[in-house]
Amino acid sequence: MVFELDKAIEILERTPASIETLLHGISNEWLMHNEGDNTWSPYEIIGHLIHGEKTDWIPRAKIILSQSQNKTFEPFDRFAQNKQGQTKTISELLKEFKKLRAENIKELLALNIDKLALKKTGIHPELGEVNLQELLSTWVVHDLGHIAQISRVMAKQYKDEVGVWQAYLGILKK
């Protein structure tokens, strides 16, 4: 599929509701377990998504579209959610994510991005030159990746419970 902003927004707009449907009102056993050392629980994933809404996608898009000579992005701390000592409930996190995403979609639309703007570039601190289309495409794939991750982490909570059906459940092998 070729990138189109309106198609990207279709996914970006739906991510909060998709995640909320999956996580709102379920027990902590589903929310707080992960896949082992150095992995994230669904609760931590929401914290990560919130941090991204605040510091990643729109701020970087604005850097790319700015008139500034310095187009270098601030490094993104992928583990910031673990350093903040989150004490909010999952309901509070889901509400915050939904609010931030709605604001960011509104801001994205206000940027009036055209095909020429999509080719403008910024500098990622590790990856080098990237363009706006790549950044926005990554935002979509990042969302979908974390939705899949949440599902996988949750599925693995019953890995030992499914017995011989493990052979048919590819999600448990990843």
C-alpha positions in Angstrom: 0.0 0.0 0.0 1.3 3.5 -0.9 1.2 6.0 1.9 -1.8 8.4 2.0 -2.3 10.6 5.0 -6.0 10.0 5.2 -5.4 6.2 5.2 -2.8 6.6 8.0 -5.2 8.7 10.0 -7.8 5.9 9.7 -5.5 3.7 11.9 -4.2 6.5 14.1 -7.8 7.5 15.1 -8.8 3.9 15.9 -5.9 2.9 18.0 -7.1 4.3 21.3 -10.5 2.7 21.0 -9.0 -0.6 19.9 -6.7 -0.7 22.9 -9.4 0.5 25.3 -11.8 -2.3 24.1 -9.0 -4.8 24.8 -7.9 -3.5 28.2 -10.6 -1.4 30.0 -12.1 -3.2 33.0 -10.0 -6.3 32.9 -8.1 -7.7 35.9 -4.5 -6.8 36.8 -3.4 -10.3 36.0 -4.0 -9.5 32.3 -2.6 -5.9 32.6 0.5 -6.3 34.7 2.2 -9.5 33.4 4.8 -9.4 30.6 6.7 -12.0 28.6 9.8 -12.1 30.9 12.8 -10.1 31.6 13.1 -6.8 29.7 9.6 -7.0 28.2 6.6 -4.8 28.8 3.2 -5.5 30.2 0.1 -4.1 28.5 0.0 -1.4 31.3 3.6 -0.4 30.4 2.8 -0.3 26.7 0.1 2.3 27.3 2.6 4.4 29.2 5.0 4.1 26.3 2.3 5.2 23.8 1.4 8.2 26.0 5.1 9.2 26.2 5.2 9.0 22.4 2.2 11.2 22.0 3.8 13.9 24.1 7.4 13.8 22.8 7.7 11.9 19.5 5.4 12.1 16.5 4.0 15.6 16.3 7.1 17.3 17.8 9.2 15.6 15.2 6.8 16.4 12.4 7.0 20.1 13.4 10.8 20.0 13.4 10.7 18.6 9.8 8.2 21.3 8.7 9.9 24.1 10.6 12.1 26.8 9.0 14.9 26.0 11.4 18.3 25.1 10.1 18.6 22.5 12.9 16.4 19.6 12.0 17.8 17.1 14.5 15.2 15.3 16.7 15.6 15.0 20.4 16.4 11.4 21.3 13.3 9.4 22.3 13.5 7.5 25.5 11.7 4.3 24.7 11.7 3.3 28.4 10.5 6.6 29.9 7.3 4.9 31.1 9.3 2.7 33.4 11.2 5.7 35.0 8.1 7.7 35.8 6.8 5.2 38.5 3.4 5.2 37.0 0.6 5.1 39.7 -2.4 5.8 37.5 -5.1 3.3 36.9 -5.5 1.7 33.5 -8.7 3.7 33.0 -6.8 6.9 33.7 -4.0 5.9 31.2 -6.5 4.9 28.5 -8.3 8.2 28.9 -5.1 10.2 28.8 -3.9 8.3 25.7 -7.3 8.9 24.0 -7.2 12.6 24.8 -3.6 13.1 23.6 -4.2 11.1 20.4 -7.3 13.2 19.5 -5.3 16.4 20.1 -2.4 15.1 18.0 -4.7 14.1 15.1 -6.2 17.6 15.2 -2.7 19.1 15.2 -1.6 16.8 12.4 -4.6 17.9 10.2 -3.8 21.6 11.0 -0.4 21.1 9.5 -2.0 20.9 6.1 0.5 18.4 4.8 0.8 18.0 1.1 2.9 15.7 -1.1 5.8 18.2 -1.1 5.8 18.4 2.7 5.9 14.6 2.9 9.3 14.7 1.3 10.8 17.2 3.8 13.4 15.7 6.1 14.7 15.8 9.6 17.6 14.1 11.3 17.0 11.1 13.6 19.8 10.9 16.2 20.5 7.3 15.4 19.1 6.6 12.0 20.1 9.8 10.2 17.9 11.5 7.6 14.2 10.6 7.5 11.3 12.3 5.7 7.9 13.2 7.0 6.2 10.4 5.1 8.5 7.8 6.8 7.8 9.4 10.2 4.0 9.2 9.7 4.2 5.7 8.3 6.2 4.6 11.3 3.6 6.1 13.6 1.0 3.9 12.1 3.1 0.7 12.1 4.2 1.5 15.7 0.6 1.6 16.8 -0.2 -1.7 15.0 2.9 -3.3 16.4 1.9 -2.4 20.0 -1.6 -3.6 19.5 -0.1 -6.9 18.3 2.3 -6.9 21.3 -0.5 -6.4 23.8 -2.4 -9.3 22.2 0.7 -11.5 22.3 1.6 -10.7 25.9 -2.0 -11.5 27.0 -2.2 -14.7 24.9 1.0 -15.9 26.6 -0.6 -15.8 30.0 -2.5 -18.9 29.0 0.4 -20.6 27.1 0.6 -23.5 29.6 -3.2 -23.7 29.9 -3.9 -24.5 26.3 -2.2 -27.9 26.4 -1.6 -29.6 23.0 -3.3 -26.8 21.1 0.0 -24.9 21.5 1.0 -26.6 18.2 -1.7 -24.5 16.4 -1.3 -21.2 18.2 1.5 -19.3 16.4 1.0 -16.3 18.7 2.5 -18.3 21.5 5.7 -19.1 19.6 6.8 -15.5 19.0 
